[in-house]
């Protein structure tokens, strides 16, 4: 897609709009084709995510592109020959299908595809094809919307049953893997809270209840029991925060993780050859094909190590009880 379309003095977002509009008019992007995501635009054009979001929102308001759940933003089915006028705000009685659930699901799809930084009430309204103020009738602010999104996302997968496994370890492993899968599917989730200021939404509490139930009845005092629960959760969330961070870094730099590491080879080599870090040099020199940071494998490795270390604490207290 050419990036020279548009007037040099135009704001960056208008130059992006002009380039994508031209690609559509020339047939380079056909109806149904995916257009660059917010992250891709940010990386290709060297602009902020907010600028990229504004460009896509403008194209949606012109009717040139449309958002499709789980797919992303695509060229609209019928492409106007010339830029269309901005759609008038729909009248309230023309929006009977608008609901809190639809707003939340649209916002989740947007955050999944473009990151939480790209989320805005105006952007969600544009994807829904409604007036910006329409969404405020259902949710008063972006902060409230994010809480609804988190609750909905954490409630998507809940294999927890009343006939839970009697074995505490099997139960905790199941809960930790379920939570990891949710973070994998929605990387922005791990960015919403810290251990010191937890996210208090019912469907996250469901996951916590599962782990607490696994630990209860083993002779642990309340503080130790809750400490173990927090440690297990912090292992899952602590790794998951890097999912969204890496996606954002790739969008900003235009480099994949491997490409970024390759570009830092001279700095790494300098550290190895400095003589100041002999153990680091020995370990790095021992890799056959470099170190591959695999978050899924690291999650499983850490979970096993954590539970192995906690076993005598949990089962020892049970025996003494």
N, C-alpha and C positions, 0 to 999 in steps of 0.2 A: 504494500500500500504506500503510495507516494506521500511524502510529508511536506511537499512544497506548495500544496494548494492553500489558498487564502491570502489575505493581505498581511504583510509583515508587521504592520502596526496593530493588528487585531490581538485581543487577549489570547493567551495560550489555548484556552478551552475552545475558542471559536476557530482557531487554526486546526485543531484536532477534528472538530465537527465538520469543517469544510473538506478535510482530507477523506474522512470516512464517507461523507455525502458524495464526493466525487467517485470514490470506488464503487459505490452503489449505482450511481448513474451510468458509469462506464461498463457495468456488468461484471466487474472484478469480484464483487460480492453480490450473489444472487439471493432472491427470497429464500429464507430458511437457513442461509449460511450464518455461522457464528461470527459476530464481530469481536474485535479485541476486548478482553475483559478490562476491568478497572486496573488490575495489577499489571497487565500487559501494556496498556496505554502508558501507565506511570513509568514503566521500565523503558519502553521504546522512545518516549518523548522527553524523558527526564523531568517529569512534572510530579507534583504531589498527588496523592490518591484523591484528595478532595477535588482537584482540578479535573482529574480523569472522570470522576463521578459526575461532575457538572456537565462534561461533554456528552456522556452517555444519556444523562437526563434530558439534555436539550434535544438530542436525536429522538428520544422516545416521545417527547412532547410534539415534535414535528411529524410523528407518525412513521418515521423511517425505520425504526427498529422496535422490537418488542421483547419483553422478558418471558422466557418459558421455564417453568419449574424444572429443576434438576438438569437443565441444559445450559442455560445462560442467556445472554442477549443475542438475538438473531435479527437478520434483516426481515422486516415485515413482509407479509404475504403479497401485498400490492405496493409497489414502490412508486411514489409520485415522481413525475418527470422533473418537477421543480420543487424546491423547498416549500413544504406546506406551512400554512399559518398555524400558530399555536392553537391547540384545541381549546375550545371554551370550557370552563369548569362545568362539570356535569351538575345538573340540578339534583337536589337531594332525593327526589322521587325516582331518579334514574339509576340509583345505586342500591337497589334492594339486596343485592348479593354481598355487599360489603359487611364484614363481620370481624370481630376481634380475632377469631381463629384464622381467618383468611389474611388479615394484616400480619399476624405473628408468623404464619407459614411463609409468607412472601418475604418478610424480614429475615427469617432463618435462611431461606434460599439465597438471599442477597449476601448475607454474612458468610455463608459457606463458599460462595463463588468468588467474592471480592474482598473479604476480610471485614472485621468489625469497624475498622477505621472508615470504610466506605459507606457505612450505614447512616442514614439520616431519615427523618420523618418525611421530608420532601421527596427523597429518593424512593421510599417505599410507596408513597402516593403515586409517583410517576409510574412505577411498575404496575400498580393496580389500575392505572388510567382514571384516577379520581382527583378531585381538587385537593390540594395539600391539607387544607383545614378539615377535610372529611375524616381523616384518621384520628384527629384529636377528639372526636366524639366518642371514640372507643378506648383510647389510651392517651393520658394527658401529657406525656413527655417521652423523650427517647430513653431516659433512664428507666421509666416504667415499662416501656416496650422491651428493653433488654432483659428485664426480670421475667416478663412473660415468655420471651424467647428461650431463656435458660430453663425455665420450668418445663416448657413443652419439649425441649431437646432432651433433657434428662429423663423425661417420661416416655421417650420413644421406645426404649428397650428395657424391659423389666422382667427377666426370667425368674424372678424370685417367687417361690411357692410356699404355701403353708407347710408342705411336707418337705422342709429343707433337709439337706444331708446332715446327719448327726455329727459327722466329723468336722471340727471347727476349721481345719486347714482347707479342706475341699470347698467349704462354704466361702471362706475368704478369697480363695483363688478365683472362684466363680464370680464373686462380686467385683474384684479388682479388674478382671478381664472384661467384664461388662462395661465398667466405667471407662477403661482404656479404649474400648471400641467406640464409645460415644464421643470421647475426645478426638479420636481419629476421624470420625465422621463430621465433627463440628469443631475444628481446631480453635476457634475463637472462644469456646467455652472456658478453657483453662486460663484465659486472660482476665476473667471477670472478678476474681477475688483472691485474697491472700489467706494464709492460715490464720493470721491475727484478726482478720475481718471477713469471716466466712460468708458465703452466699446462702441466705436463709430462704430457700424455696422448697415447697413440699416434695417435689419429685427428686431433688438431690437428697433430701432427708430419707427417702425410701432406701437409697443406696447405703447411707450411713446406718440406718436401722438394721439392715441385713448384716453388716459387719459387727455391730454392737451385739446383735443377737447371737452371732457365732462365738463371741468372746464371753458372753454372760454365762454364769454357772460354772466357771472354772476357778473359783476362789480368788479372783482378782479384786483388789480394792477399787473403788470407782475411779480414782485418779489414774492408776496404772492401766485400767481397762480403757479409759478414754485416751490416754497417751498412745497406746498401741493403735487404736483406731485412727488417731491423727497421723501417726507415722506411716501407716499403710496408705492413707489418702494422700499424704504428701509425696509419697513415692510415685503414685499414679499422676497426680497433677503436676508435680515437679518436672517430670519428663515431658508431659503434654504441652507445657507452656512453650516449648521450643518448636512445636509444629507451626503455630501461627507466626512466631518470630522468624522462622526460616522462610516461610512464604512471603512475608513482608520484605525481608532482606533481599530475596530473589527479585521481587518486583522493583525495588529501588535500585539495585545494582545491575540488574539484567543478567546476573550470573547464577548458575546453579551452585549448589553446595560444593560439588566436585570442581567446577570451574574456579570458584573462589579460592579453594584450597590450592589448586594448581598455580593460581596467580601469586600465591604467597610462598611458593617453593623457595625463592631466594632468602626470604626472612627466616624460614625454618632451617635451611641449610646453614645460615649464619649462626643461629643458636646452637645447632649441633656441633659446629666446628669451633665455637668459642672456647670450649673446654670448661665452661662454668657449670654445665649441667650434664655430668657424665652418665647418670642413670637415664635421663631423657634421651641422650644420644644413643646409648646402648639399646634401649627399647625401640626407638624409631628405626635404628639400623637393623633391627631384627625382623621388621615387617617384610614379607616377601613381595607384596604388591601394595604397600601402603595400608593405612588403617581405614577401615570402612565403618563409620558410625551408623549402626543399625538400631534405630530407636525401639522397634518391636522386640528385637533380640535382647536389648539392654533392659527393657521393661521386664521380660521374663526372667532374665538373669538376676536382676535386682529383687524381684518378688520372691524368688526361691531363696536367695541369700537372707533376705529380711525375715522370712517365715522360719527358716532354719535357725536363725539366731533367736527368734522369739519363742520357739518351741519349749525350751527348758523353763522359760519364764511362765508361760501359760500352763504347761502340763505339770511343772513342778509345784506350782501353787495348788493345782487341783489335787495332787497326791497328798499334799500337806493338810488340805482342808478336811 
